[in-house]
């Protein structure tokens, strides 16, 4: 008998979940407020409640109540995928800004910002220094009289273009670099990170250096922010201490007069009003979910949260692996450990997260990218065995280890492998560069030193593995 799955939300996570349900022979129904896809950008949610069916302990079924055109409907599903994400409720902490009630200018959350029209020649204060704050500040600085950015903690700012002109994530997210970050002593790792982040420009000189610069926090990606700061279109300020009718007073004692507009780019919070607290309870922007997905205490593992995570890399491969695992759990092809084991994992994972990313509320869902992808892939048998490939296909193994880690790698093996995965991995750099090859340039004959270093590093890893394997055999 076909199993029916309720997919709540038609954003990135919802669309991927629908595809994975179909792949596994499940019958999904997607609930979305608007008449189109888009998720976060369509401001959705029409599901009124998701409750256990009376015989849940044996069937694992859910009763889902929705509303459409003021008409309520109820249906029973065998499983539920919650794909509403964690950017659904704008966080606007007005209580943290004394005097906001007497401010005579305009103020709003960045969620409401669409374009700079109507804000020309204004003096604008943007509060926050995340990606939204930076993008808005840069765009406004081209039209406004002056833009100020107030930041509490600072942030690392990176350009989208990295070594040799490749996108930064292709360079940063490789298994080799991830291994170095995991095994190097903390002092060396911190030093390397600081050097890497300051390659483009010195953050201290621009007033952007993070307060705790050694935490692995998500960087801001903005190609224009440093240049806009450099010639004064944007001025970086400290935390706002107080607001008056027309001015902002900052913690360092400075004052900026004649502020016309304040944009609160203060992030988002999330909640699941359609779920009972006993299912997924949100406390201090945290939820207790096994591997950020499964409530550990359910008698039947038929509810999963997809996309309730903030990886350092792309969300697309992340939610795809989450959905692939969840659908196989629903079918009974994969099983979860005991509730006790899951709770231990949740506690240990949170302790590790705090050590790496800090206690800031904006980092409660942060996780290492490749480590997490490999965890999910291991659950469905899709993690590539690089050491085995080193013997069978050394060229592919080198590409997997030193090249960018993306979703192609998780389609080599496991359920529903893709025959074109190997070719896609071997040719991805050429395909990225192809649109740029609009002028023929004679190739340089110089031998790439970076390739030599990578090869030596890979050989060192193989030798270390061989010695560790030999040592374990001798001990036995």
C-alpha positions, 0 to 999 in steps of 0.5 A, spaced: 500 500 500 502 506 498 504 511 503 502 518 503 506 524 506 504 531 507 510 536 505 509 542 509 512 548 505 514 549 497 520 552 498 527 549 497 526 544 502 519 542 500 521 541 493 527 537 494 522 533 499 517 532 494 522 529 489 525 524 494 518 522 496 517 520 488 524 517 488 522 512 493 515 511 491 511 515 496 505 519 495 507 526 497 502 532 498 505 539 498 501 545 502 503 552 501 499 558 502 500 561 495 498 559 488 506 558 487 512 555 489 517 560 493 517 558 500 521 564 504 520 569 498 512 567 498 511 568 506 507 562 507 503 557 512 496 554 511 497 548 515 493 549 522 495 543 525 498 536 525 496 531 530 498 524 532 492 520 529 488 516 535 492 509 533 499 513 532 503 508 536 501 502 531 500 506 525 505 512 525 499 516 522 498 524 522 492 528 522 493 534 518 488 540 518 489 545 513 485 552 511 484 554 504 479 560 502 476 560 509 475 552 508 478 547 513 480 540 511 482 534 514 486 528 511 490 523 514 498 521 512 503 516 513 508 521 514 510 528 515 516 533 512 516 539 516 519 544 510 518 551 513 525 552 515 528 557 520 526 564 516 519 565 517 518 569 523 522 576 523 526 578 529 525 585 531 528 586 538 525 593 539 526 592 547 534 592 545 533 599 543 531 604 548 528 610 545 525 607 539 518 609 541 520 616 540 524 616 533 520 620 528 523 617 522 521 610 518 523 603 521 522 596 519 525 589 518 529 587 512 524 582 511 520 588 508 525 591 504 524 590 496 528 596 493 531 602 494 525 606 491 523 612 496 529 612 500 534 616 495 538 622 499 536 619 506 541 618 512 540 610 513 542 606 519 542 599 518 542 594 524 546 588 523 552 585 519 549 579 516 548 577 509 542 581 508 544 587 512 550 587 507 546 587 501 541 592 503 547 597 505 551 596 499 544 597 495 542 603 499 549 606 499 548 607 491 542 612 492 542 614 499 546 620 502 549 616 507 549 609 510 551 607 517 552 599 519 551 598 526 554 591 528 555 588 535 560 583 534 563 584 527 564 579 522 568 576 517 567 578 510 569 574 504 568 575 496 565 570 492 571 569 488 577 566 491 583 562 489 584 562 481 578 566 480 573 560 482 567 561 487 569 561 494 565 555 496 569 550 491 575 552 494 573 552 501 569 546 501 574 540 500 575 534 504 582 536 504 581 542 507 576 540 512 580 534 514 586 540 516 581 544 520 579 537 524 586 535 525 590 541 526 591 543 533 586 549 535 592 554 535 594 553 528 587 552 526 585 559 528 591 562 526 590 559 519 583 562 519 585 569 521 590 569 515 585 566 510 580 571 512 584 577 512 587 575 505 583 580 501 583 586 506 585 587 513 578 587 517 581 591 523 582 597 519 575 597 516 572 596 523 569 589 521 573 584 525 569 579 529 569 580 537 571 573 537 574 572 531 576 565 532 569 562 532 567 558 525 561 563 524 558 563 517 562 569 513 558 575 510 559 574 502 559 581 499 564 583 493 562 590 494 562 592 502 569 593 503 569 598 497 563 602 499 566 603 506 573 605 503 570 611 500 565 613 505 558 611 502 558 606 508 560 607 515 561 602 520 558 603 527 558 600 534 552 597 537 546 602 538 546 604 545 540 609 545 535 612 539 532 619 540 527 623 535 532 624 530 539 621 532 542 614 534 547 614 540 552 608 540 556 605 545 562 608 544 559 615 545 559 617 538 552 620 535 549 620 528 544 626 527 538 626 522 537 619 521 531 618 517 530 611 516 532 605 520 533 598 517 533 592 522 537 586 519 536 583 526 535 576 523 529 571 524 526 566 529 522 560 528 516 556 530 511 551 528 504 553 531 501 547 527 505 542 531 504 541 539 510 543 543 511 536 545 513 534 538 518 540 536 519 545 542 522 551 540 526 554 546 531 559 546 531 558 538 533 551 539 530 544 538 532 538 540 532 534 534 536 528 532 541 530 527 537 536 526 531 532 523 527 527 528 524 528 534 527 523 539 521 521 543 516 518 538 514 511 538 514 511 530 519 515 526 514 518 521 515 526 522 522 529 520 524 537 519 527 538 513 532 544 512 532 546 519 539 547 519 544 552 517 550 549 514 557 553 512 555 551 505 550 550 500 543 548 503 541 544 496 545 538 497 544 538 505 536 538 504 537 533 499 541 528 503 536 530 509 530 528 505 533 522 502 534 519 509 528 521 511 524 518 506 527 511 507 526 512 514 519 512 513 519 506 508 522 502 514 529 501 509 533 505 515 532 505 522 533 510 528 537 508 534 534 508 541 531 514 544 537 514 549 542 514 544 539 520 540 538 524 546 546 523 547 547 525 540 543 531 541 547 533 547 554 532 544 552 535 538 550 541 541 556 542 546 561 541 539 557 546 536 558 551 542 565 550 542 566 551 534 561 557 533 559 560 540 553 561 544 550 566 539 543 565 538 544 566 530 549 560 531 544 555 534 543 551 527 550 552 525 554 545 523 560 543 519 558 542 512 562 536 509 562 532 516 554 533 516 553 531 509 557 525 510 553 523 516 547 523 512 550 520 506 553 514 511 545 513 513 543 511 506 550 508 504 551 514 499 558 516 502 564 515 497 569 510 499 575 514 497 580 509 500 577 504 496 577 508 490 584 510 490 586 503 488 580 502 483 580 509 480 585 514 483 584 520 478 576 520 481 579 519 488 584 525 488 578 529 485 573 527 490 578 529 496 581 535 493 576 538 489 569 541 491 565 537 495 558 537 492 552 533 491 555 529 485 559 525 490 553 522 493 550 520 487 556 515 485 553 510 490 547 508 494 540 509 493 539 511 486 546 513 483 547 517 477 551 514 471 553 521 470 556 523 477 563 521 475 563 525 469 560 531 472 566 531 478 571 530 473 569 536 469 566 541 473 572 546 473 572 546 466 564 547 465 565 553 470 570 556 466 567 555 459 562 561 460 569 565 461 573 563 455 570 568 450 577 570 448 583 565 447 589 566 451 595 561 450 596 556 456 601 557 461 607 552 461 608 553 468 608 546 473 602 548 478 606 548 485 599 547 488 598 541 485 604 538 487 603 540 494 596 537 494 599 530 491 604 530 497 599 531 502 594 526 499 600 521 499 602 523 506 595 521 508 595 514 505 602 513 508 599 515 515 593 510 514 597 504 512 601 505 518 595 506 523 592 499 519 599 495 520 599 498 527 592 495 529 594 489 526 600 488 530 596 490 536 591 484 535 
